[in-house]
Amino acid sequence: MSGSSGLKRDTGKNTRVGLFGGTFNPIHWGHLRSAEEIRERFDLSRVIFIPVHVAPHKKADVISSEHRCAMVKKAIRGNSFFQVSDIELQRPGKSYSIDTIRHFHGLSRGQEELFFIMGMDAFREVPVWKDYPAFFSACNFIVMTRPGAHDVQPAELIPRDIEKEFTRQEREQCFVHTSGYRIYTAPVTPLDISSTVIRAGTAAGKSIRYLVPRNVERYIAGHQLYRITATPGRQPQRPPAG
């Protein structure tokens, strides 16, 4: 199963909303282009970027959630289909996606069909996430893949202990959970950009132009983010309020 060719399924819901969570440390053109392609292919009314506050499983050095959220706000400026939510910043402690999905269910009051957007590598880690079986009866999933990837088989995508809860649906090229929610795979343009490379380049004093939006590049420079050491006598600035 290599992807879905646009999908406009009648579910009785008024709008379709994408939830795109991540550390965004920092956000870059790869995130933005992938979100735009998914929005268009799945006919989403909007995509909500949700910066993680404290990632339960990330081990890499992550700057403050306030800085990361501020950069996302700058990066999506000018795209009326993109929004940012700081819901995970408002909750103390670690950020759990199941809590975020339940939050947006409460806001929608059943009027929105939710699609949780994530990459294949992240999706393979779902079995170690909090309350992971509950995910599949809470919303749809869109798992981003690289173009030309081979057809994804159930054993590669569905955790073995719950695979009997899914059936393959050929017409929409997806896996359908007993709840009626679906898992789709969707190829996106493989821009070879990573947050790790951006952080390393910044620390080494290299240019990150054309890897991130210009206003994000200025924000990183202005707040001295991702540097190994700050200028003597000057600490990385806090993001402005609001």
Secondary structure, DSSP 8 states (H G I E B T S, - for coil): ----S------S-SEEEEEEEE--TT--HHHHHHHHHHHHHTT-SEEEEEE-SS-SS--S----HHHHHHHHHHHTTT-TTEEE--HHHHSSS---HHHHHHHHHHHHTTSEEEEEEEEHHHHTTGGGSTTHHHHTTT-EEEEEE-TT-----HHHHS-GGGGGGEEEETTTTEEEETTS-EEEEEE-------HHHHHHHHHTT---BTTB-HHHHHHHHHTTTT-SS--TT---------
